[in-house]
Amino acid sequence: MPDNTVYIAVDGIKYSGWKKLSIKKSMESLANSFSLTVTDEDNQLSNSTWKLQTQKEAVIRIGGDKIITGFIDSVRAAITPDSHEITVAGRDKTADLIDCSYTGDQTSFSKINFLNLATELIKPFNIPIRLKEGVNVGTTFRFTVNSGETVFAALERKARELGILLLTDPEGNLLLSNNTKEKADDSLIFGNNIISGDANYTFTNRFSVYIVRGQRSGTSGSSWGGGSGINVQGIGIDDGVSRTRPLIIRADSQMDSSLAERKAEWEALTRAAKSETITVMVQGFRQSSGALWDVNKLVDIYAPPLYANPTTEMLITNMEQTLDENGTRTKLTLKRADAYVAEPKATVKKQKNLGWG
């Protein structure tokens, strides 16, 4: 049996025996996080005996699997007449990229690729960069960091356009990844390993037609953009929206008609994909193979009560592993994989709508 004990290692010492815990990973928040709670039944622990202090470097493991390498952000002590609990919480090393502004002297870059941009922006934080096989960072571009912008916000702004995912690996390195083709070992099946679940299908951010308007260099005046240039327009249709709901999007960079149309198609595709979210709970931390559940993995789900019928392939975008009085469980958030198609490259094959689509 795989070891499912959760350990935190600080200053070379491993601590376990947690009464409650939560470990969260997400494709959308860069830094993974942890929260571990212990009960001090004999009131033996004080500020002089408690060794897990804020700012300490910490490694989180489940059995022999390293999950998080980062720092302790907070220590919380709570007392009642009958109890004394201490909770330690923290995040990956990349949390500093989320919290901190870029303060370098150079704010404008020309003919730089994404790997070199990331290397430059994270240099003060001493965080290595790892490139997942298959990620293309060869294209060069111009880029300006906005005043006061955090490092993550600046990188994420360009990464989203290039279809690059900003993740953190178990060593605390910044991982430049892409939309995965790797599959989970297990399927998620109602009546089998799904304990509970919910599905949310919303049309709030979906429109029947997307009209992308922009300009390319030229001598004609603009009827909608102002200044000089030739007007271009692209149209994308979401045939899953039954009533008239148009949306005009003004391009923030020069483009030709072909690029404007691909941008409009991308808006239709990704907004439809992001409108469908399924969350399920499974028992334990691991799949039947012994591998831990993880984000950025494709998984087959069959759950007719959630309108995932027939079996549908989706992407695990968020994961939370918990331990409490109900035992060990893993909550998985699933979205359609085409929600992460690069902008504004050509549209990939669209998955069919779930639910009532």
C-alpha positions as CSV (number, residue, x, y, z in Angstrom):
1,M,0.0,0.0,0.0
2,P,1.3,3.5,-0.9
3,D,2.1,5.7,2.1
4,N,-0.6,8.5,2.3
5,T,0.9,10.2,5.4
6,V,1.4,13.9,4.9
7,Y,4.7,15.2,6.0
8,I,6.1,18.7,6.3
9,A,9.9,19.0,6.4
10,V,11.5,22.1,8.0
11,D,15.2,22.4,8.8
12,G,15.7,18.8,7.9
13,I,13.0,17.5,10.4
14,K,9.8,15.8,9.2
15,Y,6.5,16.5,11.0
16,S,3.4,14.4,10.6
17,G,0.3,13.5,12.6
18,W,-2.0,16.2,11.3
19,K,-5.6,16.1,12.3
20,K,-6.8,18.3,9.4
21,L,-5.2,19.4,6.2
22,S,-5.8,20.8,2.8
23,I,-3.4,20.8,-0.2
24,K,-4.5,22.8,-3.2
25,K,-3.2,22.9,-6.8
26,S,-4.5,24.9,-9.7
27,M,-3.6,25.6,-13.3
28,E,-4.8,29.1,-12.9
29,S,-3.1,30.4,-9.7
30,L,0.6,29.4,-10.3
31,A,1.5,28.7,-6.6
32,N,0.1,25.6,-4.9
33,S,-0.8,26.0,-1.2
34,F,-1.1,23.9,2.0
35,S,-2.8,24.2,5.3
36,L,-2.0,21.7,8.1
37,T,-3.7,21.6,11.6
38,V,-2.5,19.7,14.7
39,T,-4.3,19.4,18.0
40,D,-2.1,20.1,21.1
41,E,-4.2,18.0,23.5
42,D,-1.8,18.4,26.5
43,N,-1.0,22.1,25.9
44,Q,2.7,21.3,25.6
45,L,3.4,23.6,22.6
46,S,4.3,27.2,23.0
47,N,6.2,29.8,21.0
48,S,9.4,28.5,22.4
49,T,8.8,24.8,21.5
50,W,6.9,25.3,18.2
51,K,9.5,25.0,15.4
52,L,7.4,25.7,12.3
53,Q,7.7,29.4,12.0
54,T,6.7,31.9,9.3
55,Q,9.3,32.4,6.4
56,K,10.8,28.9,7.1
57,E,11.4,26.9,3.9
58,A,9.2,23.9,3.9
59,V,8.7,20.7,1.8
60,I,5.3,18.9,1.7
61,R,5.2,15.2,0.8
62,I,2.5,12.6,0.6
63,G,4.4,9.5,1.5
64,G,7.4,9.5,-0.8
65,D,5.8,11.9,-3.3
66,K,7.0,15.5,-3.1
67,I,4.1,17.9,-3.6
68,I,5.2,21.5,-2.7
69,T,8.5,23.2,-2.1
70,G,8.0,26.7,-0.6
71,F,7.7,28.7,2.5
72,I,5.4,28.9,5.6
73,D,3.2,32.0,5.2
74,S,1.3,31.9,8.5
75,V,1.0,30.2,11.8
76,R,-2.3,30.4,13.6
77,A,-3.0,29.3,17.2
78,A,-6.5,28.9,18.5
79,I,-7.6,28.0,22.0
80,T,-10.9,27.2,23.8
81,P,-11.4,25.8,27.3
82,D,-11.2,22.3,25.7
83,S,-8.8,22.6,22.9
84,H,-5.6,24.1,21.5
85,E,-5.1,23.9,17.7
86,I,-2.2,25.2,15.6
87,T,-2.5,25.6,11.8
88,V,0.5,26.1,9.5
89,A,-0.2,27.4,6.0
90,G,2.1,28.2,3.1
91,R,2.7,28.2,-0.6
92,D,5.2,27.3,-3.3
93,K,8.3,29.4,-3.8
94,T,6.6,31.0,-6.8
95,A,4.2,32.7,-4.5
96,D,6.7,35.6,-4.5
97,L,6.1,36.1,-8.2
98,I,2.4,36.5,-7.4
99,D,2.8,38.9,-4.5
100,C,5.8,41.1,-5.7
101,S,6.1,43.8,-8.3
102,Y,8.7,43.8,-11.0
103,T,11.4,46.4,-10.0
104,G,14.0,46.0,-12.7
105,D,15.4,49.0,-14.6
106,Q,14.4,47.6,-18.0
107,T,10.6,47.7,-18.5
108,S,10.5,47.5,-22.3
109,F,11.9,44.6,-24.3
110,S,12.2,44.1,-28.1
111,K,12.7,40.9,-29.9
112,I,12.6,38.7,-26.8
113,N,11.1,35.3,-26.5
114,F,9.1,34.1,-23.5
115,L,11.8,32.1,-21.8
116,N,14.2,35.0,-21.9
117,L,11.4,37.3,-20.7
118,A,10.6,35.0,-17.7
119,T,14.3,34.6,-16.9
120,E,14.7,38.4,-16.7
121,L,11.6,39.1,-14.7
122,I,12.2,36.5,-12.0
123,K,15.9,37.0,-11.7
124,P,15.8,38.6,-8.2
125,F,13.8,35.7,-6.7
126,N,16.3,33.0,-7.4
127,I,13.7,30.6,-8.8
128,P,14.8,28.3,-11.6
129,I,12.7,27.8,-14.8
130,R,11.9,24.4,-16.2
131,L,10.6,24.0,-19.7
132,K,8.2,21.2,-20.4
133,E,9.0,19.2,-23.5
134,G,7.0,20.5,-26.5
135,V,6.6,24.1,-25.3
136,N,7.5,26.6,-28.0
137,V,9.2,29.7,-26.7
138,G,11.1,30.6,-29.9
139,T,8.8,33.3,-31.2
140,T,10.1,36.8,-30.4
141,F,7.9,39.8,-29.6
142,R,7.9,43.3,-28.0
143,F,6.8,43.5,-24.4
144,T,6.4,46.3,-21.8
145,V,5.9,45.7,-18.1
146,N,3.3,48.1,-16.6
147,S,4.2,50.2,-13.7
148,G,3.6,48.4,-10.4
149,E,2.6,45.2,-12.2
150,T,3.5,41.9,-10.4
151,V,5.8,39.5,-12.0
152,F,3.1,36.9,-12.4
153,A,0.6,39.3,-13.8
154,A,3.1,40.5,-16.5
155,L,4.1,37.0,-17.4
156,E,0.6,35.6,-17.4
157,R,-0.6,38.4,-19.7
158,K,1.8,37.2,-22.4
159,A,1.6,33.5,-21.6
160,R,-2.2,33.5,-22.1
161,E,-1.7,34.9,-25.6
162,L,1.0,32.3,-26.5
163,G,-0.9,29.3,-25.0
164,I,1.8,28.8,-22.3
165,L,0.7,27.6,-18.8
166,L,2.5,29.0,-15.8
167,L,2.8,26.2,-13.3
168,T,5.0,25.2,-10.4
169,D,6.7,21.8,-10.2
170,P,7.3,19.9,-6.9
171,E,10.7,21.4,-6.5
172,G,9.3,25.0,-6.5
173,N,10.6,25.8,-10.0
174,L,8.6,27.8,-12.4
175,L,7.3,25.3,-15.0
176,L,6.5,26.6,-18.5
177,S,3.9,24.1,-19.7
178,N,1.1,23.7,-22.3
179,N,-2.2,22.1,-22.6
180,T,-1.5,18.5,-21.8
181,K,-2.2,15.3,-23.7
182,E,-1.4,13.2,-20.7
183,K,-4.3,11.2,-19.3
184,A,-5.1,10.2,-15.7
185,D,-4.9,6.5,-15.0
186,D,-8.5,6.3,-13.7
187,S,-11.8,7.4,-15.1
188,L,-14.4,9.2,-13.0
189,I,-17.5,7.2,-12.9
190,F,-20.8,7.8,-11.2
191,G,-21.7,4.9,-9.0
192,N,-18.0,3.8,-8.8
193,N,-15.4,6.3,-7.5
194,I,-17.4,9.5,-7.5
195,I,-18.6,10.2,-4.0
196,S,-20.3,13.5,-4.8
197,G,-20.2,16.2,-7.5
198,D,-21.8,19.2,-9.0
199,A,-21.9,20.7,-12.5
200,N,-22.4,24.4,-13.5
201,Y,-23.4,25.4,-17.0
202,T,-23.7,29.1,-17.4
203,F,-24.3,31.4,-20.4
204,T,-23.4,34.7,-18.7
205,N,-20.2,35.2,-20.7
206,R,-21.3,33.5,-23.9
207,F,-22.5,35.4,-27.0
208,S,-24.0,34.4,-30.3
209,V,-21.6,36.4,-32.4
210,Y,-18.1,37.9,-31.6
211,I,-17.0,40.8,-33.8
212,V,-13.3,41.6,-33.5
213,R,-12.4,45.0,-34.9
214,G,-8.9,46.3,-35.4
215,Q,-6.5,48.0,-37.7
216,R,-3.5,47.3,-39.8
217,S,-1.0,49.8,-41.1
218,G,-2.2,51.8,-44.1
219,T,-3.3,55.2,-45.4
220,S,-7.1,54.9,-44.9
221,G,-8.9,56.7,-42.0
222,S,-10.6,54.5,-39.4
223,S,-14.4,54.6,-38.9
224,W,-14.1,52.9,-35.5
225,G,-10.6,52.9,-34.2
226,G,-9.4,56.5,-34.7
227,G,-6.1,57.5,-36.3
228,S,-4.8,56.2,-39.6
229,G,-4.9,52.7,-40.8
230,I,-7.0,50.1,-42.6
231,N,-10.0,48.7,-40.8
232,V,-10.1,44.9,-40.3
233,Q,-12.9,42.8,-38.9
234,G,-13.4,39.2,-38.0
235,I,-16.5,37.3,-36.9
236,G,-16.9,34.2,-34.8
237,I,-20.1,32.3,-34.1
238,D,-21.1,30.3,-31.1
239,D,-23.9,28.1,-32.4
240,G,-24.7,27.0,-28.9
241,V,-26.3,30.4,-28.1
242,S,-29.9,30.4,-29.4
243,R,-30.8,34.1,-28.9
244,T,-29.2,37.2,-30.4
245,R,-26.2,38.3,-28.1
246,P,-23.5,40.2,-30.1
247,L,-20.2,41.3,-28.6
248,I,-17.7,43.7,-30.2
249,I,-14.1,43.3,-29.1
250,R,-11.6,46.0,-30.0
251,A,-8.1,44.6,-30.8
252,D,-5.2,46.0,-28.7
253,S,-2.6,45.4,-31.4
254,Q,-2.4,45.5,-35.2
255,M,-3.9,42.5,-37.1
256,D,-5.1,41.5,-40.5
257,S,-8.5,40.2,-41.4
258,S,-7.4,36.5,-41.1
259,L,-6.0,37.1,-37.6
260,A,-9.1,39.1,-36.6
261,E,-11.3,36.1,-37.6
262,R,-9.2,33.6,-35.7
263,K,-9.3,35.9,-32.7
264,A,-13.1,36.0,-32.9
265,E,-13.3,32.2,-33.3
266,W,-11.0,31.8,-30.3
267,E,-13.3,34.0,-28.2
268,A,-16.3,31.8,-29.2
269,L,-14.5,28.6,-28.5
270,T,-12.8,29.4,-25.2
271,R,-15.8,31.2,-23.7
272,A,-18.0,28.3,-24.5
273,A,-15.5,25.8,-23.0
274,K,-15.1,27.9,-19.8
275,S,-18.9,28.0,-19.3
276,E,-19.0,24.3,-18.4
277,T,-17.4,23.2,-15.1
278,I,-17.8,19.9,-13.2
279,T,-16.5,19.3,-9.7
280,V,-16.3,15.8,-8.2
281,M,-15.1,14.3,-4.9
282,V,-13.3,10.9,-4.8
283,Q,-12.0,8.9,-1.9
284,G,-8.3,9.1,-1.0
285,F,-5.4,10.9,-2.5
286,R,-4.4,8.4,-5.1
287,Q,-5.7,6.6,-8.2
288,S,-5.9,2.8,-8.4
289,S,-2.5,2.8,-10.0
290,G,-1.0,4.4,-6.9
291,A,-0.3,7.7,-8.7
292,L,-1.6,10.9,-7.0
293,W,-4.4,12.8,-8.7
294,D,-2.9,15.9,-10.3
295,V,-3.9,18.9,-12.4
296,N,-3.3,19.4,-16.1
297,K,-4.3,15.8,-16.8
298,L,-7.1,14.6,-19.1
299,V,-9.7,12.4,-17.5
300,D,-12.8,10.5,-18.8
301,I,-15.9,11.2,-16.8
302,Y,-19.3,9.4,-16.9
303,A,-21.9,11.0,-14.7
304,P,-25.4,11.1,-16.1
305,P,-26.9,13.1,-13.1
306,L,-24.3,15.8,-13.9
307,Y,-25.2,15.6,-17.7
308,A,-21.8,14.1,-18.5
309,N,-23.3,11.4,-20.7
310,P,-21.9,9.7,-22.7
311,T,-18.4,9.4,-21.3
312,T,-16.6,12.8,-21.9
313,E,-12.9,13.7,-21.8
314,M,-12.2,16.7,-19.7
315,L,-9.2,18.5,-18.1
316,I,-8.4,18.5,-14.4
317,T,-7.8,22.2,-13.7
318,N,-8.0,22.3,-9.9
319,M,-7.4,19.8,-7.2
320,E,-7.8,19.8,-3.4
321,Q,-6.6,17.0,-1.1
322,T,-8.2,17.0,2.3
323,L,-8.0,15.2,5.6
324,D,-10.6,15.6,8.3
325,E,-13.0,13.6,10.4
326,N,-14.4,12.1,7.1
327,G,-11.0,10.7,6.1
328,T,-8.9,11.5,3.0
329,R,-10.5,12.8,-0.1
330,T,-9.6,14.6,-3.3
331,K,-11.8,17.2,-5.0
332,L,-11.3,17.7,-8.7
333,T,-12.5,20.6,-10.9
334,L,-12.9,19.7,-14.5
335,K,-13.2,21.9,-17.6
336,R,-13.1,21.3,-21.3
337,A,-9.5,21.2,-22.6
338,D,-10.2,23.7,-25.4
339,A,-10.7,26.4,-22.7
340,Y,-6.9,26.7,-22.9
341,V,-6.3,27.0,-26.6
342,A,-3.6,29.6,-27.4
343,E,-4.7,33.1,-28.4
344,P,-5.1,33.9,-31.3
345,K,-3.8,30.8,-33.1
346,A,-6.1,28.7,-35.3
347,T,-9.0,27.1,-33.7
348,V,-8.6,23.4,-32.6
349,K,-11.4,20.9,-33.0
350,K,-14.2,22.0,-30.6
351,Q,-15.5,19.5,-28.0
352,K,-19.2,19.1,-28.0
353,N,-21.2,21.0,-25.3
354,L,-22.0,19.2,-22.1
355,G,-25.2,19.6,-20.1
356,W,-28.1,21.1,-22.2
357,G,-25.8,22.3,-25.0
